[in-house]
């Protein structure tokens, strides 16, 4: 992977997964630790059919939080079982921590994450559709590793895989969405992944960009990235339309166009701002819009025209 991607992986992933030095039950009722590192061989669809820890759990230096003593494999297994059947998948992080007695260090977490990332890279590169991974734009590499971190390196998204094989990054952006039903933690990851692949398309388009450069800056928030002017505004994404409306609210001195924040979620604030813009410009209104595709071509064209008139670049 590009060095920029290796450097970016931690600051990109930690805000999405957190950094946790104890065992916890994730939203799928699988025991995890670290930065979203799975420790559980059980089925996420059929809880308890194989309540067995992965071998990784015994490679970590678990210590007793009270005594500092190194835990035995028997104690590690007992902690896994306690967490596994605790019913805390939707509890607060503090509640999850309260039932545990073992801890690992930040150094252990870093080692585990780097090992997993290297393993994922090897697996992904071995898949035909990702065989040219090392030559991809940095944003596309990070987007792929992000998908693999959430869904595993053997994930099956046929349309995304076909787009990646042909390095059609704009199609890959549209097809990278993972099902976030009942898993709200995936929403910000989906938003960022779609943006990364869109930016990869921009970087790879003539004139060629520097493939090792990561346009998305993981050290700042999504909103700060979208306001940074480091890249064109991608109107084809929910976050792009949200950003465009906020920018128009400022440029046209019309606060009614402000979607009230940039998070990539197509919520009431975005819909109200969108329908106000549509009303002002005599466009068909879409009050029930759930994503940018529902806004209609005429609306996107009208927003693009406004951007042209004030000299702001954007992607179509």
N, C-alpha and C positions, 0 to 999 in steps of 0.2 A: 504494500500500500504506500501511497505517497506519505512522506514524513509529516506533511501538514495534516493529513487525516489521522495518523497515529497521535500527533500532538493534540488534535481536537477531540478525540473520542471521549476522554474523561469529562471535559467541561460540557460537551454536548449531551452526554448520557446521564450524568449525575442529576441535573434538574428534572429529568424524566423518571428516574428510578430511585433517587435518593442514594445515600451511602449508609448502610446499616451493618453494624458489627455483631449482630445476633441473628439467630434463626427466627424467621417469621413466616406466617401463612399468607400467601399472596391472594389476589382476587379470584384466582382459579383454584384455591385451596391446595396449592403446592408449596412445600417448604422451600424457602429461598434465603439468601443472605447477600451481603456485599452490595453490588450495584446491579440488582436484578439478576443475581446468579442463582440458577435453579440447583437445588440439592435433592430433589425428589424424583424418583422413578415412577411414581404413581400416575394414573391416567387423569387428565384434567376433566374429561367427560364423565368418568365413572369413578367417583371418589371412593378411595379405600380398597379398590380391587388389587392394587399392588403397592401397599404402603411400605416402600423400601427406599432408603436413602441411596443416592448416587455415590460412587466411590470417591468423588471429589470431597465429600464431607469429611473424610478421614485424613485428607492431605493437609487440612488446615490446623493451625495451632490453637485449638480451643482451650481457653483457660477459665477457671472458676472466677466469677466476678467478685466474690467475697474473699477468697484466699489467694488468688493468683496462681493456683496449682494447675498444671497441665492436665487436661481431661483425658481419661482413658477412652478407648473405642466404645466400651460398654456405656460410659456416661454420655458420650456423644449420641449414641443410638437412643438412649433414654430421653435425651433432650429433643431429638427429632420426633420421637413418638408423642411426647407431651405437646409439642407445637402442632403436629399433624392433626391431632384429634381435639384441639382446643376450641374449634369453632370461631376463631378470631380473624377470619379472612376479611371481614369488613369492619374490624375494630380499629381504633386509632393506633398510631405507632407506639404511643406510650403504653397502651393496654397490651399490645403485642410484646413489648419489651418486658413488662412486669411479670410475665409467666416464665421468663427464661433466666438461666443462671450462668450460661457460657458466653464468652466473648472472643472475637478475633481482633487483631490490630488492623490499622489502616494499611500497613505494609502487606499483611496477608491478603487483604482485599485487592490491593493493586496487583500483586503477583497473580492472583486468581483471574482477575479481569484480563490482564495482558496474555495469560496463557489461553484463556477462552477465545479472545479475539484472534490470536494467531491460529488457533485450531479452526475457527470459523473461516478465516481467510483461506486456509488450505482447502477446506471442504468446498467453499464457494468457487474457488478458482478451478477445482476439479470438475465442476459442472459445465457442460459444453456451452450453455448460454452465457456463462460468465467467464469464459476462458480468456478474454482480453481484458480482464479486470484491472491488471496492472497499468494499462494504458488509458483507462477511463479518466475523465475529469475528476478532480478531487471531490467535488460536491456529489457526484454520482457514486463514488466509492463510499463516502460516509452515509449516503442514503441507503445503499445496499446493506452495509454493516448494521445500520439502525434497524432495518427490517429483520435481518437475521437475529439480532439481539432479542427482538420481541417474539419472533415466530420460529426461531431455529434455522440453521443454515440449509436445511433440506425443505424449506417451505415450498408450497406449490401454488403459484399464481401464474397460470399459463399465459395470460395476456401480457402480464408484466414481463415474464421471462422472454417472450417473443420480442417485445420492445427493447429489452436490455440487450438481447443477442444482436439486434440490428442497430443498437446505440441510438434509438429513437427516443430521446430523453423526454420530450414533451408528452409522448404517449405513455412512457414509463411513469411520469408524474401522475397521470390520470389513473393508471392501473396499480399504483403502489398502495392504495388504501386498504388497510386491514380492518376486519370487522371489529368495531369497537362497541357493539351492543353489550351492555352490562359491564363494560370495562372502560370507564371514563378516562382512565390513565392513558389509554391508547390515542385519545383525541389529539393531544398536543404533539405526540410523535407522528401521527398521520399528517398533521399540518406541516410540520417541519420536513418530513420526508418528501411530500409533494413539492415543497419549495426547493429543496435540494436538487431534485431531478430537473425541475424547471430551470434552475440556475445552471445546471450542467448543460442543458440544451443551449443556453445563452453562451456559455463559455466555449462550447465546441463549435458554434456556428462561425462562419467566416465574418470578419477575420479571426483566425484561431486565437483562443485565449491561452493562458499558461495553465496547462493541465494540472500542475502541482499546486496551483493556488486555490485555496478554499475561500469562496466568495462569502458564504454564510459564516459569520463570526460567532462561534459557540460560546465565547466569553461574555457576550452581552445577550440580553433577552430577545425574544422574537420581535417584540414591538420595536426595540432599539434597532434591530437589523432592518426592519421594514422602513424605518425613518432615516436610515443612515445615508441613503443615496449612493450606496456602493454598487447597486445593480438596478436594472430597469424594473419597473413595477409590473409583476405578472398578473394581468387582469383575468387570466384563465383560472386562477385559484381563488378560493374563498378569502384567504388572507390578502390576496392581491386586490380584490374588489373592496374589501374592508379598508385597506390602506388608501385606495384611490378615493373613496368617499371622504375619509378623514382629510386627505390632502386638498380635495375640492372644497371642503368646508372652510379651510384656511385661505386657499387661493381666491375663492369666490366670495369670501366674507359671508358665508351662509352657515351658521352653526347647526341648522336643521339637517345638514348632510353628514354630520359627525356621528359615526356608529358607536361612540362611547367606548373606545379601547380597541386594541389590536391583539386578538388572541386566536384568530382563524376559525372561530366558532360562529356559524351563521345564525345568530340569535335575534331577539326582538329589536335590539338596537340597530343591527345591520338592516333588517327588513324595513324599519321605520325610515331610516335614512334613505334607503333605496327607493321606496315608494314616493318619498318626498321629491327626490331628484326626478323620478319618472313623471310625476305630476307636473313639475315645473317645466319640463321639456316636452310635454304632450305625448308621452310614451305609454304603451300598455303597462298597467300596474300589476305587480306580482307580490301581493302581500303575504302569500303563502310560500314564498321561495325558501327552500331549505339549503340550497347551495348555488354557486355562481351560475351553473348551467340553467337554473330556473329563471334567471334574470332576463333572458331573451337577448338575441343578437342585436336588436335595435338599441337596447339600453347600453350594452357593451360598446357599440359603435359610438353612441352619444358621449359616453364617458371618455372614450379614446379621442374623440373630436375636441372635447374640452381640454384634454391634456395637450393635444397638438397646438391648440390656440394659446396656451401659456408656456409652451416650449419644454414640456416634461416628457421624457422618454418612457416607454412602456413596452411590454411584450403582448402579442396578440395570440 
